[in-house]
Structure formats: structure tokens, C-alpha cells
Amino acid sequence: MSHRWGAYITTVDNRLEYVEFDTPGINRSAAIAQVKSMYGAKSVSNCNPVSISSSSNSSSSSGSSSGSGEGMLGIALIIGAIWALMTFLPWVLMGLSGWFGAWAGNKTGKVSLAIILSLLAGGFGYYQGDRLQQEWNSESAVEQVQQ
């Protein structure tokens, strides 16, 4: 049974290349010897086994479980981001509005105007975010009472 390896090699003309190859050897020294003979490499660095998906049950089951784990992590991150946005909406809007006010004020070249616009826009963003949050909370309270 052959094993798949990947290695960074330095070629005769001093180029660094990444190559993948199959070798019957299962240890690193055998893989390095083979890649040197196959590609005529001057030196080999970072030679490691490469996992390949095959038709065997053990490989395919481990591949599918890692894929679903990554998918679940992605979904959890999206749900967490939505929760954080809903929970901290006034602060998020304050930061974004304040940044936009500072950016607009810096376009004029006056620092005092940038500070004033940043504070005004940030305060407005917090106010609007708080109003939206209160509106969402009052709608959910009304739905609970009606049920």
C-alpha cells in the first residue's frame, strides 16, 4: 500500500515548489529519499503525509464527520453573530455611526469637526439602536400576551 506525501522542495535552479507524491515507504526518511530522486531536489523541507479521501469506510466516515463538524461550527457562529447583533444593537450602531462621523469629519481636515461629528453620529446611532431594540422587545411581549 502506498502513502501520499507532500513536501516543499528546492529545485536545482533554486525555486521553492510544493509537490505531492506516492511512496511505498511509511517513514519520513524514505519519503524524503524518494522525492529527492523523483524531482532531483537539492533540499527537502516540511515533508508530511497528506490525507486523501479513499473509498475505504474509515477514511470516508472520518471525512464526513469533520465536514459536518465544520458546518455546525459555521452555523453556531452565524447564530452567535445574530444574537450578539440583536443584544448589542445600540452599541454596534453607535460604533458604526461614530466611525462614519469621524471619517466624514476627517475629510474636512478639521479635528474638532471630526470629534463633534463622531460624537453626534455615535449618539444618534445609539438612540436609533435602542429604539429598534425596544420595538422588537415590545412586539415579542405583545405576541406572548395574545397567545
CNS distance restraints for C-alpha pairs under 8 A (distance, minus, plus):
assign (resid   1 and name CA) (resid  24 and name CA) 6.23 0.50 0.50
assign (resid   2 and name CA) (resid  22 and name CA) 5.94 0.50 0.50
assign (resid   2 and name CA) (resid  23 and name CA) 5.22 0.50 0.50
assign (resid   2 and name CA) (resid  24 and name CA) 4.25 0.50 0.50
assign (resid   2 and name CA) (resid  25 and name CA) 7.11 0.50 0.50
assign (resid   2 and name CA) (resid  26 and name CA) 7.99 0.50 0.50
assign (resid   3 and name CA) (resid  22 and name CA) 5.41 0.50 0.50
assign (resid   3 and name CA) (resid  23 and name CA) 5.40 0.50 0.50
assign (resid   3 and name CA) (resid  24 and name CA) 6.06 0.50 0.50
assign (resid   3 and name CA) (resid  25 and name CA) 7.10 0.50 0.50
assign (resid   3 and name CA) (resid  26 and name CA) 6.64 0.50 0.50
assign (resid   3 and name CA) (resid  49 and name CA) 7.37 0.50 0.50
assign (resid   4 and name CA) (resid  20 and name CA) 6.94 0.50 0.50
assign (resid   4 and name CA) (resid  21 and name CA) 5.68 0.50 0.50
assign (resid   4 and name CA) (resid  22 and name CA) 4.46 0.50 0.50
assign (resid   4 and name CA) (resid  23 and name CA) 6.48 0.50 0.50
assign (resid   4 and name CA) (resid  49 and name CA) 5.91 0.50 0.50
assign (resid   4 and name CA) (resid  50 and name CA) 5.45 0.50 0.50
assign (resid   4 and name CA) (resid  51 and name CA) 7.16 0.50 0.50
assign (resid   4 and name CA) (resid  52 and name CA) 7.42 0.50 0.50
assign (resid   5 and name CA) (resid  20 and name CA) 5.54 0.50 0.50
assign (resid   5 and name CA) (resid  21 and name CA) 5.46 0.50 0.50
assign (resid   5 and name CA) (resid  22 and name CA) 6.21 0.50 0.50
assign (resid   5 and name CA) (resid  23 and name CA) 7.46 0.50 0.50
assign (resid   5 and name CA) (resid  31 and name CA) 7.14 0.50 0.50
assign (resid   5 and name CA) (resid  47 and name CA) 6.88 0.50 0.50
assign (resid   5 and name CA) (resid  48 and name CA) 5.64 0.50 0.50
assign (resid   5 and name CA) (resid  49 and name CA) 4.24 0.50 0.50
assign (resid   5 and name CA) (resid  50 and name CA) 5.03 0.50 0.50
assign (resid   6 and name CA) (resid  18 and name CA) 7.05 0.50 0.50
assign (resid   6 and name CA) (resid  19 and name CA) 5.65 0.50 0.50
assign (resid   6 and name CA) (resid  20 and name CA) 4.23 0.50 0.50
assign (resid   6 and name CA) (resid  21 and name CA) 6.47 0.50 0.50
assign (resid   6 and name CA) (resid  47 and name CA) 5.73 0.50 0.50
assign (resid   6 and name CA) (resid  48 and name CA) 5.57 0.50 0.50
assign (resid   6 and name CA) (resid  49 and name CA) 6.14 0.50 0.50
assign (resid   6 and name CA) (resid  50 and name CA) 5.93 0.50 0.50
assign (resid   7 and name CA) (resid  18 and name CA) 5.67 0.50 0.50
assign (resid   7 and name CA) (resid  19 and name CA) 5.54 0.50 0.50
assign (resid   7 and name CA) (resid  20 and name CA) 6.48 0.50 0.50
assign (resid   7 and name CA) (resid  44 and name CA) 6.75 0.50 0.50
assign (resid   7 and name CA) (resid  45 and name CA) 6.36 0.50 0.50
assign (resid   7 and name CA) (resid  46 and name CA) 5.54 0.50 0.50
assign (resid   7 and name CA) (resid  47 and name CA) 4.16 0.50 0.50
assign (resid   7 and name CA) (resid  48 and name CA) 6.43 0.50 0.50
assign (resid   8 and name CA) (resid  16 and name CA) 6.56 0.50 0.50
assign (resid   8 and name CA) (resid  17 and name CA) 5.48 0.50 0.50
assign (resid   8 and name CA) (resid  18 and name CA) 4.43 0.50 0.50
assign (resid   8 and name CA) (resid  19 and name CA) 6.42 0.50 0.50
assign (resid   8 and name CA) (resid  44 and name CA) 5.95 0.50 0.50
assign (resid   8 and name CA) (resid  45 and name CA) 5.28 0.50 0.50
assign (resid   8 and name CA) (resid  46 and name CA) 5.92 0.50 0.50
assign (resid   8 and name CA) (resid  47 and name CA) 6.73 0.50 0.50
assign (resid   9 and name CA) (resid  15 and name CA) 7.97 0.50 0.50
assign (resid   9 and name CA) (resid  16 and name CA) 5.65 0.50 0.50
assign (resid   9 and name CA) (resid  17 and name CA) 5.40 0.50 0.50
assign (resid   9 and name CA) (resid  18 and name CA) 6.35 0.50 0.50
assign (resid   9 and name CA) (resid  19 and name CA) 7.41 0.50 0.50
assign (resid   9 and name CA) (resid  41 and name CA) 5.91 0.50 0.50
assign (resid   9 and name CA) (resid  42 and name CA) 7.37 0.50 0.50
assign (resid   9 and name CA) (resid  43 and name CA) 5.79 0.50 0.50
assign (resid   9 and name CA) (resid  44 and name CA) 4.49 0.50 0.50
assign (resid   9 and name CA) (resid  45 and name CA) 6.13 0.50 0.50
assign (resid  10 and name CA) (resid  14 and name CA) 5.56 0.50 0.50
assign (resid  10 and name CA) (resid  15 and name CA) 5.45 0.50 0.50
assign (resid  10 and name CA) (resid  16 and name CA) 4.68 0.50 0.50
assign (resid  10 and name CA) (resid  17 and name CA) 6.51 0.50 0.50
assign (resid  10 and name CA) (resid  41 and name CA) 5.65 0.50 0.50
assign (resid  10 and name CA) (resid  42 and name CA) 5.58 0.50 0.50
assign (resid  10 and name CA) (resid  43 and name CA) 5.26 0.50 0.50
assign (resid  10 and name CA) (resid  44 and name CA) 6.41 0.50 0.50
assign (resid  11 and name CA) (resid  15 and name CA) 5.28 0.50 0.50
assign (resid  11 and name CA) (resid  16 and name CA) 6.54 0.50 0.50
assign (resid  11 and name CA) (resid  17 and name CA) 7.45 0.50 0.50
assign (resid  11 and name CA) (resid  39 and name CA) 7.74 0.50 0.50
assign (resid  11 and name CA) (resid  40 and name CA) 6.86 0.50 0.50
assign (resid  11 and name CA) (resid  41 and name CA) 4.75 0.50 0.50
assign (resid  11 and name CA) (resid  42 and name CA) 5.66 0.50 0.50
assign (resid  11 and name CA) (resid  43 and name CA) 7.45 0.50 0.50
assign (resid  12 and name CA) (resid  40 and name CA) 7.13 0.50 0.50
assign (resid  12 and name CA) (resid  41 and name CA) 6.28 0.50 0.50
assign (resid  12 and name CA) (resid  42 and name CA) 5.86 0.50 0.50
assign (resid  20 and name CA) (resid  50 and name CA) 7.99 0.50 0.50
assign (resid  21 and name CA) (resid  35 and name CA) 7.52 0.50 0.50
assign (resid  23 and name CA) (resid  31 and name CA) 6.39 0.50 0.50
assign (resid  23 and name CA) (resid  34 and name CA) 7.22 0.50 0.50
assign (resid  25 and name CA) (resid  30 and name CA) 5.50 0.50 0.50
assign (resid  25 and name CA) (resid  31 and name CA) 6.34 0.50 0.50
assign (resid  26 and name CA) (resid  30 and name CA) 7.18 0.50 0.50
assign (resid  26 and name CA) (resid  31 and name CA) 7.50 0.50 0.50
assign (resid  27 and name CA) (resid  31 and name CA) 6.52 0.50 0.50
assign (resid  28 and name CA) (resid  32 and name CA) 6.10 0.50 0.50
assign (resid  28 and name CA) (resid  47 and name CA) 7.01 0.50 0.50
assign (resid  28 and name CA) (resid  48 and name CA) 7.28 0.50 0.50
assign (resid  29 and name CA) (resid  33 and name CA) 6.15 0.50 0.50
assign (resid  30 and name CA) (resid  34 and name CA) 6.19 0.50 0.50
assign (resid  31 and name CA) (resid  35 and name CA) 6.17 0.50 0.50
assign (resid  31 and name CA) (resid  47 and name CA) 7.66 0.50 0.50
assign (resid  32 and name CA) (resid  36 and name CA) 6.17 0.50 0.50
assign (resid  32 and name CA) (resid  44 and name CA) 6.69 0.50 0.50
assign (resid  32 and name CA) (resid  47 and name CA) 6.95 0.50 0.50
assign (resid  33 and name CA) (resid  37 and name CA) 6.35 0.50 0.50
assign (resid  34 and name CA) (resid  38 and name CA) 5.97 0.50 0.50
assign (resid  35 and name CA) (resid  39 and name CA) 5.87 0.50 0.50
assign (resid  35 and name CA) (resid  40 and name CA) 7.54 0.50 0.50
assign (resid  35 and name CA) (resid  41 and name CA) 7.18 0.50 0.50
assign (resid  35 and name CA) (resid  44 and name CA) 7.93 0.50 0.50
assign (resid  36 and name CA) (resid  40 and name CA) 5.06 0.50 0.50
assign (resid  36 and name CA) (resid  41 and name CA) 4.75 0.50 0.50
assign (resid  36 and name CA) (resid  42 and name CA) 7.19 0.50 0.50
assign (resid  36 and name CA) (resid  43 and name CA) 7.45 0.50 0.50
assign (resid  36 and name CA) (resid  44 and name CA) 7.37 0.50 0.50
assign (resid  37 and name CA) (resid  41 and name CA) 7.33 0.50 0.50
assign (resid  53 and name CA) (resid  59 and name CA) 6.05 0.50 0.50
assign (resid  53 and name CA) (resid  60 and name CA) 6.39 0.50 0.50
assign (resid  53 and name CA) (resid  63 and name CA) 7.31 0.50 0.50
assign (resid  54 and name CA) (resid  59 and name CA) 6.18 0.50 0.50
assign (resid  54 and name CA) (resid  60 and name CA) 6.64 0.50 0.50
assign (resid  55 and name CA) (resid  59 and name CA) 7.23 0.50 0.50
assign (resid  55 and name CA) (resid  60 and name CA) 6.54 0.50 0.50
assign (resid  56 and name CA) (resid  60 and name CA) 6.32 0.50 0.50
assign (resid  57 and name CA) (resid  61 and name CA) 5.90 0.50 0.50
assign (resid  58 and name CA) (resid  62 and name CA) 6.20 0.50 0.50
assign (resid  59 and name CA) (resid  63 and name CA) 6.13 0.50 0.50
assign (resid  60 and name CA) (resid  64 and name CA) 6.15 0.50 0.50
assign (resid  61 and name CA) (resid  65 and name CA) 6.22 0.50 0.50
assign (resid  62 and name CA) (resid  66 and name CA) 6.32 0.50 0.50
assign (resid  63 and name CA) (resid  67 and name CA) 6.30 0.50 0.50
assign (resid  64 and name CA) (resid  68 and name CA) 6.24 0.50 0.50
assign (resid  65 and name CA) (resid  69 and name CA) 6.08 0.50 0.50
assign (resid  66 and name CA) (resid  70 and name CA) 6.18 0.50 0.50
assign (resid  67 and name CA) (resid  71 and name CA) 6.22 0.50 0.50
assign (resid  68 and name CA) (resid  72 and name CA) 6.06 0.50 0.50
assign (resid  69 and name CA) (resid  73 and name CA) 6.14 0.50 0.50
assign (resid  70 and name CA) (resid  74 and name CA) 6.19 0.50 0.50
assign (resid  71 and name CA) (resid  75 and name CA) 6.24 0.50 0.50
assign (resid  72 and name CA) (resid  76 and name CA) 6.05 0.50 0.50
assign (resid  73 and name CA) (resid  77 and name CA) 6.11 0.50 0.50
assign (resid  74 and name CA) (resid  78 and name CA) 6.24 0.50 0.50
assign (resid  75 and name CA) (resid  79 and name CA) 6.15 0.50 0.50
assign (resid  76 and name CA) (resid  80 and name CA) 5.97 0.50 0.50
assign (resid  77 and name CA) (resid  81 and name CA) 6.05 0.50 0.50
assign (resid  78 and name CA) (resid  82 and name CA) 6.24 0.50 0.50
assign (resid  79 and name CA) (resid  83 and name CA) 6.15 0.50 0.50
assign (resid  80 and name CA) (resid  84 and name CA) 6.07 0.50 0.50
assign (resid  81 and name CA) (resid  85 and name CA) 6.09 0.50 0.50
assign (resid  82 and name CA) (resid  86 and name CA) 6.13 0.50 0.50
assign (resid  83 and name CA) (resid  87 and name CA) 5.98 0.50 0.50
assign (resid  84 and name CA) (resid  88 and name CA) 5.76 0.50 0.50
assign (resid  84 and name CA) (resid  89 and name CA) 7.74 0.50 0.50
assign (resid  85 and name CA) (resid  89 and name CA) 5.18 0.50 0.50
assign (resid  85 and name CA) (resid  92 and name CA) 7.12 0.50 0.50
assign (resid  86 and name CA) (resid 133 and name CA) 7.37 0.50 0.50
assign (resid  88 and name CA) (resid  92 and name CA) 6.15 0.50 0.50
assign (resid  89 and name CA) (resid  93 and name CA) 6.03 0.50 0.50
assign (resid  89 and name CA) (resid 126 and name CA) 7.97 0.50 0.50
assign (resid  89 and name CA) (resid 129 and name CA) 5.37 0.50 0.50
assign (resid  89 and name CA) (resid 130 and name CA) 7.20 0.50 0.50
assign (resid  89 and name CA) (resid 133 and name CA) 7.05 0.50 0.50
assign (resid  90 and name CA) (resid  94 and name CA) 5.98 0.50 0.50
assign (resid  90 and name CA) (resid 125 and name CA) 6.74 0.50 0.50
assign (resid  90 and name CA) (resid 126 and name CA) 4.40 0.50 0.50
assign (resid  90 and name CA) (resid 127 and name CA) 6.88 0.50 0.50
assign (resid  90 and name CA) (resid 128 and name CA) 7.06 0.50 0.50
assign (resid  90 and name CA) (resid 129 and name CA) 3.92 0.50 0.50
assign (resid  90 and name CA) (resid 130 and name CA) 5.08 0.50 0.50
assign (resid  90 and name CA) (resid 133 and name CA) 7.65 0.50 0.50
assign (resid  91 and name CA) (resid  95 and name CA) 6.14 0.50 0.50
assign (resid  91 and name CA) (resid 126 and name CA) 6.01 0.50 0.50
assign (resid  91 and name CA) (resid 129 and name CA) 7.50 0.50 0.50
assign (resid  92 and name CA) (resid  96 and name CA) 6.22 0.50 0.50
assign (resid  92 and name CA) (resid 126 and name CA) 7.88 0.50 0.50
assign (resid  92 and name CA) (resid 129 and name CA) 7.99 0.50 0.50
assign (resid  93 and name CA) (resid  97 and name CA) 5.81 0.50 0.50
assign (resid  93 and name CA) (resid 122 and name CA) 7.33 0.50 0.50
assign (resid  93 and name CA) (resid 125 and name CA) 4.78 0.50 0.50
assign (resid  93 and name CA) (resid 126 and name CA) 5.84 0.50 0.50
assign (resid  93 and name CA) (resid 128 and name CA) 7.80 0.50 0.50
assign (resid  93 and name CA) (resid 129 and name CA) 6.04 0.50 0.50
assign (resid  94 and name CA) (resid  98 and name CA) 5.82 0.50 0.50
assign (resid  94 and name CA) (resid 121 and name CA) 7.35 0.50 0.50
assign (resid  94 and name CA) (resid 122 and name CA) 4.23 0.50 0.50
assign (resid  94 and name CA) (resid 123 and name CA) 6.21 0.50 0.50
assign (resid  94 and name CA) (resid 124 and name CA) 7.16 0.50 0.50
assign (resid  94 and name CA) (resid 125 and name CA) 4.37 0.50 0.50
assign (resid  94 and name CA) (resid 126 and name CA) 4.53 0.50 0.50
assign (resid  94 and name CA) (resid 129 and name CA) 7.74 0.50 0.50
assign (resid  95 and name CA) (resid  99 and name CA) 6.03 0.50 0.50
assign (resid  95 and name CA) (resid 122 and name CA) 6.18 0.50 0.50
assign (resid  95 and name CA) (resid 125 and name CA) 7.72 0.50 0.50
assign (resid  96 and name CA) (resid 100 and name CA) 6.19 0.50 0.50
assign (resid  96 and name CA) (resid 122 and name CA) 7.35 0.50 0.50
assign (resid  96 and name CA) (resid 125 and name CA) 7.63 0.50 0.50
assign (resid  97 and name CA) (resid 101 and name CA) 6.08 0.50 0.50
assign (resid  97 and name CA) (resid 118 and name CA) 7.27 0.50 0.50
assign (resid  97 and name CA) (resid 121 and name CA) 5.06 0.50 0.50
assign (resid  97 and name CA) (resid 122 and name CA) 4.85 0.50 0.50
assign (resid  97 and name CA) (resid 124 and name CA) 7.57 0.50 0.50
assign (resid  97 and name CA) (resid 125 and name CA) 5.48 0.50 0.50
assign (resid  98 and name CA) (resid 102 and name CA) 6.15 0.50 0.50
assign (resid  98 and name CA) (resid 117 and name CA) 7.52 0.50 0.50
assign (resid  98 and name CA) (resid 118 and name CA) 4.33 0.50 0.50
assign (resid  98 and name CA) (resid 119 and name CA) 6.15 0.50 0.50
assign (resid  98 and name CA) (resid 120 and name CA) 7.49 0.50 0.50
assign (resid  98 and name CA) (resid 121 and name CA) 5.18 0.50 0.50
assign (resid  98 and name CA) (resid 122 and name CA) 3.97 0.50 0.50
assign (resid  98 and name CA) (resid 123 and name CA) 7.72 0.50 0.50
assign (resid  98 and name CA) (resid 125 and name CA) 7.66 0.50 0.50
assign (resid  99 and name CA) (resid 103 and name CA) 6.09 0.50 0.50
assign (resid  99 and name CA) (resid 118 and name CA) 6.44 0.50 0.50
assign (resid  99 and name CA) (resid 122 and name CA) 7.70 0.50 0.50
assign (resid 100 and name CA) (resid 104 and name CA) 6.09 0.50 0.50
assign (resid 100 and name CA) (resid 118 and name CA) 7.08 0.50 0.50
assign (resid 100 and name CA) (resid 121 and name CA) 7.51 0.50 0.50
assign (resid 101 and name CA) (resid 105 and name CA) 6.02 0.50 0.50
assign (resid 101 and name CA) (resid 114 and name CA) 6.64 0.50 0.50
assign (resid 101 and name CA) (resid 115 and name CA) 7.97 0.50 0.50
assign (resid 101 and name CA) (resid 117 and name CA) 4.73 0.50 0.50
assign (resid 101 and name CA) (resid 118 and name CA) 4.12 0.50 0.50
assign (resid 101 and name CA) (resid 119 and name CA) 7.54 0.50 0.50
assign (resid 101 and name CA) (resid 120 and name CA) 7.60 0.50 0.50
assign (resid 101 and name CA) (resid 121 and name CA) 5.53 0.50 0.50
assign (resid 101 and name CA) (resid 122 and name CA) 7.47 0.50 0.50
assign (resid 102 and name CA) (resid 106 and name CA) 6.02 0.50 0.50
assign (resid 102 and name CA) (resid 114 and name CA) 4.73 0.50 0.50
assign (resid 102 and name CA) (resid 115 and name CA) 6.31 0.50 0.50
assign (resid 102 and name CA) (resid 117 and name CA) 6.16 0.50 0.50
assign (resid 102 and name CA) (resid 118 and name CA) 4.61 0.50 0.50
assign (resid 103 and name CA) (resid 107 and name CA) 6.52 0.50 0.50
assign (resid 103 and name CA) (resid 114 and name CA) 7.22 0.50 0.50
assign (resid 104 and name CA) (resid 108 and name CA) 7.26 0.50 0.50
assign (resid 104 and name CA) (resid 114 and name CA) 6.94 0.50 0.50
assign (resid 104 and name CA) (resid 117 and name CA) 7.64 0.50 0.50
assign (resid 105 and name CA) (resid 109 and name CA) 7.04 0.50 0.50
assign (resid 105 and name CA) (resid 110 and name CA) 6.80 0.50 0.50
assign (resid 105 and name CA) (resid 111 and name CA) 7.18 0.50 0.50
assign (resid 105 and name CA) (resid 113 and name CA) 5.45 0.50 0.50
assign (resid 105 and name CA) (resid 114 and name CA) 3.62 0.50 0.50
assign (resid 105 and name CA) (resid 115 and name CA) 7.32 0.50 0.50
assign (resid 105 and name CA) (resid 117 and name CA) 6.17 0.50 0.50
assign (resid 105 and name CA) (resid 118 and name CA) 7.56 0.50 0.50
assign (resid 106 and name CA) (resid 110 and name CA) 6.36 0.50 0.50
assign (resid 106 and name CA) (resid 111 and name CA) 6.64 0.50 0.50
assign (resid 106 and name CA) (resid 113 and name CA) 7.79 0.50 0.50
assign (resid 106 and name CA) (resid 114 and name CA) 5.44 0.50 0.50
assign (resid 108 and name CA) (resid 113 and name CA) 7.87 0.50 0.50
assign (resid 110 and name CA) (resid 114 and name CA) 6.38 0.50 0.50
assign (resid 111 and name CA) (resid 115 and name CA) 6.26 0.50 0.50
assign (resid 112 and name CA) (resid 116 and name CA) 6.23 0.50 0.50
assign (resid 113 and name CA) (resid 117 and name CA) 5.99 0.50 0.50
assign (resid 114 and name CA) (resid 118 and name CA) 5.94 0.50 0.50
assign (resid 115 and name CA) (resid 119 and name CA) 6.16 0.50 0.50
assign (resid 116 and name CA) (resid 120 and name CA) 6.11 0.50 0.50
assign (resid 117 and name CA) (resid 121 and name CA) 5.82 0.50 0.50
assign (resid 118 and name CA) (resid 122 and name CA) 5.84 0.50 0.50
assign (resid 119 and name CA) (resid 123 and name CA) 6.01 0.50 0.50
assign (resid 120 and name CA) (resid 124 and name CA) 6.12 0.50 0.50
assign (resid 121 and name CA) (resid 125 and name CA) 6.03 0.50 0.50
assign (resid 122 and name CA) (resid 126 and name CA) 6.19 0.50 0.50
assign (resid 123 and name CA) (resid 127 and name CA) 6.15 0.50 0.50
assign (resid 124 and name CA) (resid 128 and name CA) 6.15 0.50 0.50
assign (resid 125 and name CA) (resid 129 and name CA) 6.02 0.50 0.50
assign (resid 126 and name CA) (resid 130 and name CA) 6.02 0.50 0.50
assign (resid 127 and name CA) (resid 131 and name CA) 6.23 0.50 0.50
assign (resid 128 and name CA) (resid 132 and name CA) 6.21 0.50 0.50
assign (resid 129 and name CA) (resid 133 and name CA) 6.11 0.50 0.50
assign (resid 130 and name CA) (resid 134 and name CA) 6.12 0.50 0.50
assign (resid 131 and name CA) (resid 135 and name CA) 6.10 0.50 0.50
assign (resid 132 and name CA) (resid 136 and name CA) 6.23 0.50 0.50
assign (resid 133 and name CA) (resid 137 and name CA) 6.18 0.50 0.50
assign (resid 134 and name CA) (resid 138 and name CA) 6.03 0.50 0.50
assign (resid 135 and name CA) (resid 139 and name CA) 6.24 0.50 0.50
assign (resid 136 and name CA) (resid 140 and name CA) 6.38 0.50 0.50
assign (resid 137 and name CA) (resid 141 and name CA) 6.28 0.50 0.50
assign (resid 138 and name CA) (resid 142 and name CA) 6.23 0.50 0.50
assign (resid 139 and name CA) (resid 143 and name CA) 6.28 0.50 0.50
assign (resid 140 and name CA) (resid 144 and name CA) 6.29 0.50 0.50
assign (resid 141 and name CA) (resid 145 and name CA) 6.37 0.50 0.50
assign (resid 142 and name CA) (resid 146 and name CA) 6.21 0.50 0.50
assign (resid 143 and name CA) (resid 147 and name CA) 6.32 0.50 0.50
